[in-house]
Amino acid sequence: MGGTPRYPYPRDVWSPAGGWWPHPRAWRRNTAVAAFGLVLVLTPIFIYSERISERPEDAARQIPWRPWVKVRANSMTSETEPGQH
């Protein structure tokens, strides 16, 4: 009954994403391995980048994603406040 197949798509389809209905085996493990590989490769690159980076002057305020950056001691006080010399 019906005259047409249930899914009128080619039976054998190749694509990088896995075809019409992809069900890759062990996708969670593969994703975890890929994420671990990225962390393993990108961590030394980040560390090297931070080691060679230079700032012409200290930051005026704390940078949230860079807690190790030095902050100027007098950055929060104004030069015109009483008691300052």
DSSP file (Angstrom, degrees, kcal/mol; ACC not computed):
  #  RESIDUE AA STRUCTURE BP1 BP2  ACC     N-H-->O    O-->H-N    N-H-->O    O-->H-N    TCO  KAPPA ALPHA  PHI   PSI    X-CA   Y-CA   Z-CA
    1    1 A M              0   0    0      0, 0.0     3,-0.1     0, 0.0     2,-0.1   0.000 360.0 360.0 360.0 150.5    0.0    0.0    0.0
    2    2 A G        -     0   0    0      1,-0.2     0, 0.0     3,-0.0     0, 0.0  -0.162 360.0-127.7  99.7 -38.7    1.1    3.6   -0.5
    3    3 A G  S    S+     0   0    0      1,-0.1    -1,-0.2    -2,-0.1     0, 0.0   0.187  80.4  75.4  83.6 -18.7    3.2    3.1   -3.7
    4    4 A T  S    S-     0   0    0     -3,-0.1    -1,-0.1     1,-0.0     0, 0.0  -0.926  86.1-101.8-125.7 152.7    6.3    4.8   -2.4
    5    5 A P        -     0   0    0      0, 0.0    -1,-0.0     0, 0.0    -3,-0.0  -0.249  36.5-110.0 -65.7 161.8    9.0    3.7    0.0
    6    6 A R  S    S+     0   0    0      1,-0.3    -2,-0.0     2,-0.0    -4,-0.0   0.897 111.5  28.4 -61.6 -41.8    8.9    5.0    3.5
    7    7 A Y  S    S-     0   0    0      2,-0.1     2,-2.5     1,-0.0    -1,-0.3  -0.909  75.2-156.8-121.8 101.3   12.0    7.2    3.0
    8    8 A P        +     0   0    0      0, 0.0    -2,-0.0     0, 0.0     3,-0.0  -0.263  55.4 112.4 -78.2  56.9   12.4    8.2   -0.6
    9    9 A Y  S    S-     0   0    0     -2,-2.5    -2,-0.1     1,-0.1     4,-0.0  -0.854  79.2 -82.5-121.5 158.9   16.1    8.8   -0.4
   10   10 A P        -     0   0    0      0, 0.0     3,-0.1     0, 0.0    -1,-0.1  -0.297  34.9-134.5 -58.7 145.6   19.0    6.9   -1.9
   11   11 A R  S    S+     0   0    0      1,-0.2     2,-0.7    -3,-0.0    -2,-0.0   0.924  92.0  43.4 -71.0 -44.5   19.9    3.8    0.1
   12   12 A D        +     0   0    0      7,-0.1     2,-0.4     2,-0.0    -1,-0.2  -0.898  69.7 164.2-109.3 110.5   23.7    4.4    0.0
   13   13 A V        -     0   0    0     -2,-0.7     2,-0.5    -3,-0.1     7,-0.1  -0.990  18.7-159.7-126.5 130.3   24.8    7.9    0.7
   14   14 A W        +     0   0    0     -2,-0.4    -2,-0.0     5,-0.1     3,-0.0  -0.933  24.7 147.9-109.3 133.0   28.3    9.0    1.6
   15   15 A S    >   -     0   0    0     -2,-0.5     3,-1.4     1,-0.1    -2,-0.0  -0.974  56.1-113.3-152.5 156.5   29.0   12.3    3.3
   16   16 A P  T 3  S+     0   0    0      0, 0.0    -1,-0.1     0, 0.0    -2,-0.0   0.802 116.7  56.4 -61.1 -26.6   31.6   13.4    5.9
   17   17 A A  T 3  S-     0   0    0     -3,-0.0    -3,-0.0     1,-0.0     0, 0.0   0.584 126.3 -94.7 -84.3  -9.2   28.8   13.9    8.4
   18   18 A G    <   -     0   0    0     -3,-1.4     3,-0.3     4,-0.1     5,-0.2   0.558  58.5 -86.7 113.8   8.0   27.6   10.3    8.1
   19   19 A G  S    S-     0   0    0      1,-0.2    -5,-0.1     3,-0.1    -7,-0.1  -0.541  75.2 -34.4  96.1-160.2   24.8   10.2    5.6
   20   20 A W  S    S+     0   0    0      1,-0.3    -1,-0.2    -2,-0.2    -6,-0.0   0.928 136.9  19.8 -72.0 -46.0   21.1   10.7    6.1
   21   21 A W  S    S-     0   0    0     -3,-0.3    -1,-0.3     2,-0.0     2,-0.2  -0.734  82.4-164.8-125.8  82.1   20.7    9.2    9.5
   22   22 A P        +     0   0    0      0, 0.0    -3,-0.1     0, 0.0    -4,-0.1  -0.474  18.7 170.7 -74.8 134.9   24.1    9.2   11.2
   23   23 A H        -     0   0    0     -2,-0.2    -5,-0.1    -5,-0.2    -2,-0.0  -0.607  20.7-162.9-134.5  72.4   24.5    7.1   14.3
   24   24 A P    >   -     0   0    0      0, 0.0     3,-0.8     0, 0.0     2,-0.2  -0.303  21.3-116.1 -64.4 139.9   28.2    7.2   14.9
   25   25 A R  T 3  S+     0   0    0      1,-0.2     5,-0.1     2,-0.1    -2,-0.0  -0.528  90.8   0.6 -75.4 139.4   29.6    4.5   17.2
   26   26 A A  T 3> S+     0   0    0     -2,-0.2     4,-2.5     1,-0.1    -1,-0.2   0.858  76.0 160.4  55.1  44.1   31.1    5.7   20.4
   27   27 A W  H <> S+     0   0    0     -3,-0.8     4,-2.4     1,-0.2     5,-0.2   0.842  70.3  54.5 -67.1 -31.8   30.5    9.4   19.7
   28   28 A R  H  > S+     0   0    0      2,-0.2     4,-2.4     1,-0.2    -1,-0.2   0.935 111.1  44.5 -66.4 -44.8   30.9   10.3   23.3
   29   29 A R  H  > S+     0   0    0      2,-0.2     4,-2.6     1,-0.2    -2,-0.2   0.921 113.5  50.7 -64.4 -43.4   34.3    8.7   23.6
   30   30 A N  H  X S+     0   0    0     -4,-2.5     4,-2.2     1,-0.2    -1,-0.2   0.898 111.2  48.6 -62.2 -39.8   35.4   10.2   20.3
   31   31 A T  H  X S+     0   0    0     -4,-2.4     4,-2.5     2,-0.2    -1,-0.2   0.908 111.7  49.4 -65.9 -41.7   34.2   13.7   21.4
   32   32 A A  H  X S+     0   0    0     -4,-2.4     4,-2.6     2,-0.2    -2,-0.2   0.901 111.1  49.6 -64.3 -40.8   36.1   13.3   24.7
   33   33 A V  H  X S+     0   0    0     -4,-2.6     4,-2.3     2,-0.2    -2,-0.2   0.910 112.2  48.1 -64.5 -41.9   39.3   12.2   22.9
   34   34 A A  H  X S+     0   0    0     -4,-2.2     4,-2.2     2,-0.2    -2,-0.2   0.914 112.5  48.2 -65.2 -42.5   39.0   15.2   20.6
   35   35 A A  H  X S+     0   0    0     -4,-2.5     4,-2.4     2,-0.2    -2,-0.2   0.914 112.1  49.3 -64.2 -42.5   38.5   17.6   23.5
   36   36 A F  H  X S+     0   0    0     -4,-2.6     4,-2.6     1,-0.2    -1,-0.2   0.901 110.2  51.6 -62.8 -40.8   41.4   16.1   25.4
   37   37 A G  H  X S+     0   0    0     -4,-2.3     4,-2.0     2,-0.2    -2,-0.2   0.903 109.2  49.8 -62.8 -41.5   43.6   16.4   22.3
   38   38 A L  H  X S+     0   0    0     -4,-2.2     4,-3.1     2,-0.2     5,-0.3   0.925 112.3  47.0 -63.0 -44.4   42.6   20.1   21.9
   39   39 A V  H  X S+     0   0    0     -4,-2.4     4,-2.0     1,-0.2    -2,-0.2   0.911 111.4  52.3 -62.6 -41.4   43.4   20.8   25.5
   40   40 A L  H  < S+     0   0    0     -4,-2.6    -1,-0.2    -5,-0.2    -2,-0.2   0.856 117.6  37.2 -63.5 -36.2   46.7   18.9   25.2
   41   41 A V  H  X S+     0   0    0     -4,-2.0     4,-0.9    -5,-0.2    -2,-0.2   0.884 119.4  45.3 -83.2 -41.3   47.8   20.9   22.2
   42   42 A L  H  X S+     0   0    0     -4,-3.1     4,-2.5    -5,-0.2     5,-0.2   0.756  99.0  68.6 -80.9 -24.8   46.4   24.4   23.1
   43   43 A T  H  X S+     0   0    0     -4,-2.0     4,-2.5    -5,-0.3     5,-0.2   0.946 102.4  44.0 -62.0 -49.8   47.6   24.5   26.7
   44   44 A P  H  > S+     0   0    0      0, 0.0     4,-2.5     0, 0.0    -1,-0.2   0.870 113.1  53.3 -63.3 -33.3   51.3   24.8   25.9
   45   45 A I  H  X S+     0   0    0     -4,-0.9     4,-2.3     2,-0.2    -2,-0.2   0.923 110.6  46.7 -64.8 -43.0   50.5   27.3   23.2
   46   46 A F  H  X S+     0   0    0     -4,-2.5     4,-2.4     2,-0.2     5,-0.2   0.918 112.6  49.4 -63.7 -44.6   48.6   29.4   25.7
   47   47 A I  H  X S+     0   0    0     -4,-2.5     4,-2.0     1,-0.2    -2,-0.2   0.920 112.5  47.3 -62.7 -44.2   51.4   29.2   28.3
   48   48 A Y  H  X S+     0   0    0     -4,-2.5     4,-1.9     1,-0.2    -1,-0.2   0.907 111.1  52.0 -63.1 -42.0   54.0   30.2   25.7
   49   49 A S  H  X S+     0   0    0     -4,-2.3     4,-1.0     1,-0.2    -2,-0.2   0.907 110.9  46.9 -62.1 -42.8   51.9   33.1   24.6
   50   50 A E  H  < S+     0   0    0     -4,-2.4    -1,-0.2     1,-0.2    -2,-0.2   0.849 110.1  54.4 -68.0 -33.7   51.4   34.4   28.1
   51   51 A R  H  < S+     0   0    0     -4,-2.0    -1,-0.2     1,-0.2    -2,-0.2   0.876 114.6  38.4 -68.4 -37.3   55.2   34.0   28.8
   52   52 A I  H  < S+     0   0    0     -4,-1.9    -1,-0.2    -5,-0.1    -2,-0.2   0.538  90.9 109.6 -93.5  -5.8   56.2   36.1   25.8
   53   53 A S     <  -     0   0    0     -4,-1.0     2,-0.4    -5,-0.2    -3,-0.0  -0.439  51.4-161.0 -72.3 144.7   53.5   38.8   26.0
   54   54 A E        -     0   0    0     -2,-0.1     3,-0.1     3,-0.0    -2,-0.1  -0.965  10.1-156.6-127.6 143.1   54.5   42.2   27.1
   55   55 A R        -     0   0    0     -2,-0.4     3,-0.1     1,-0.1     4,-0.0  -0.976  15.2-144.0-116.9 130.9   52.5   45.1   28.5
   56   56 A P  S    S+     0   0    0      0, 0.0     2,-0.3     0, 0.0    -1,-0.1   0.825  86.6   3.1 -63.8 -29.5   53.9   48.7   28.1
   57   57 A E  S    S-     0   0    0     -3,-0.1     3,-0.1    15,-0.0    15,-0.0  -0.972  92.3 -83.7-149.1 162.6   52.5   49.5   31.5
   58   58 A D        -     0   0    0     -2,-0.3    13,-0.2     1,-0.1     2,-0.1  -0.247  56.1 -92.2 -65.7 156.3   50.6   47.8   34.3
   59   59 A A  B     -a   71   0A   0     11,-1.5    13,-2.2     1,-0.1    -1,-0.1  -0.375  21.8-140.1 -69.0 146.7   46.9   47.4   34.1
   60   60 A A  S    S+     0   0    0     11,-0.2     2,-0.3     1,-0.1    -1,-0.1   0.773  85.7  11.8 -78.1 -27.1   44.7   50.1   35.7
   61   61 A R  S    S-     0   0    0      9,-0.1     2,-0.1    10,-0.0    -1,-0.1  -0.932  97.9 -76.0-144.2 167.3   42.3   47.5   37.0
   62   62 A Q        -     0   0    0     -2,-0.3     3,-0.1    -3,-0.1     8,-0.1  -0.414  37.6-139.6 -68.5 136.7   42.0   43.8   37.4
   63   63 A I  B >   -B   66   0B   0      3,-0.5     3,-1.7     1,-0.1     6,-0.2  -0.886  10.9-144.4 -97.0 118.8   41.4   41.9   34.2
   64   64 A P  T 3  S+     0   0    0      0, 0.0    -1,-0.1     0, 0.0    -2,-0.0   0.844  96.8  43.0 -56.9 -40.1   38.9   39.0   35.0
   65   65 A W  T 3  S+     0   0    0      1,-0.2    -3,-0.0    -3,-0.1    -2,-0.0   0.455 116.1  50.8 -88.5   1.4   40.3   36.4   32.6
   66   66 A R  B X   +B   63   0B   0     -3,-1.7     3,-1.6     1,-0.1    -3,-0.5  -0.601  59.9 164.2-133.0  73.3   43.9   37.3   33.6
   67   67 A P  T 3  S+     0   0    0      0, 0.0    -1,-0.1     0, 0.0    -2,-0.1   0.656  72.0  63.7 -68.5 -13.9   44.2   37.2   37.4
   68   68 A W  T 3  S+     0   0    0      2,-0.1     2,-0.2    -5,-0.0    -6,-0.0   0.472  75.3 111.9 -89.3  -1.6   48.0   37.1   37.3
   69   69 A V  S <  S-     0   0    0     -3,-1.6     2,-0.1    -6,-0.2    -6,-0.1  -0.537  74.2-115.1 -74.6 135.0   48.4   40.5   35.7
   70   70 A K        -     0   0    0     -2,-0.2   -11,-1.5    -8,-0.1     2,-0.4  -0.453  26.7-150.9 -70.1 140.2   49.9   43.1   37.9
   71   71 A V  B     -a   59   0A   0    -13,-0.2   -11,-0.2    -2,-0.1    -9,-0.1  -0.925  25.2-104.3-112.9 137.7   47.7   46.0   38.8
   72   72 A R    >   -     0   0    0    -13,-2.2     3,-0.9    -2,-0.4     4,-0.2  -0.317  24.5-135.3 -58.6 140.7   49.1   49.5   39.6
   73   73 A A  T 3  S+     0   0    0      1,-0.2     3,-0.4     2,-0.1    -1,-0.1   0.879 101.4  37.5 -67.7 -39.2   49.0   50.2   43.3
   74   74 A N  T 3  S+     0   0    0      1,-0.2     3,-0.4     2,-0.1    -1,-0.2   0.075  82.0 109.9-101.7  24.3   47.6   53.8   43.0
   75   75 A S  S <  S+     0   0    0     -3,-0.9    -1,-0.2     1,-0.2    -2,-0.1   0.792  78.6  48.2 -72.0 -26.2   45.3   53.2   40.1
   76   76 A M  S    S+     0   0    0     -3,-0.4     2,-0.4    -4,-0.2    -1,-0.2   0.628  99.5  77.1 -90.6 -13.4   42.1   53.6   42.2
   77   77 A T  S    S-     0   0    0     -3,-0.4     2,-0.2    -4,-0.1    -3,-0.0  -0.764  76.9-129.3-100.4 144.2   43.1   56.8   44.0
   78   78 A S    >   -     0   0    0     -2,-0.4     3,-1.1     1,-0.1     6,-0.1  -0.590  13.5-129.5 -86.3 150.8   43.0   60.1   42.3
   79   79 A E  T 3  S+     0   0    0      1,-0.2    -1,-0.1    -2,-0.2     5,-0.1   0.667 106.0  58.7 -73.1 -15.5   46.0   62.5   42.4
   80   80 A T  T 3  S+     0   0    0      2,-0.1    -1,-0.2     3,-0.0     3,-0.1   0.400  76.8 117.5 -95.8   2.9   43.8   65.3   43.6
   81   81 A E  S X  S-     0   0    0     -3,-1.1     3,-1.4     1,-0.1     2,-0.1  -0.422  74.9-102.6 -69.7 144.4   42.6   63.6   46.8
   82   82 A P  T 3  S+     0   0    0      0, 0.0    -1,-0.1     0, 0.0     3,-0.1  -0.377 105.5  32.4 -65.9 145.9   43.5   65.3   50.0
   83   83 A G  T 3  S+     0   0    0      1,-0.3     2,-0.4    -3,-0.1    -2,-0.1   0.294  89.9 116.3  91.3  -9.6   46.4   63.6   51.9
   84   84 A Q    <         0   0    0     -3,-1.4    -1,-0.3     1,-0.1    -5,-0.0  -0.762 360.0 360.0 -91.6 137.2   48.1   62.5   48.7
   85   85 A H              0   0    0     -2,-0.4    -1,-0.1    -3,-0.1    -6,-0.1   0.374 360.0 360.0-111.6 360.0   51.5   64.0   48.0
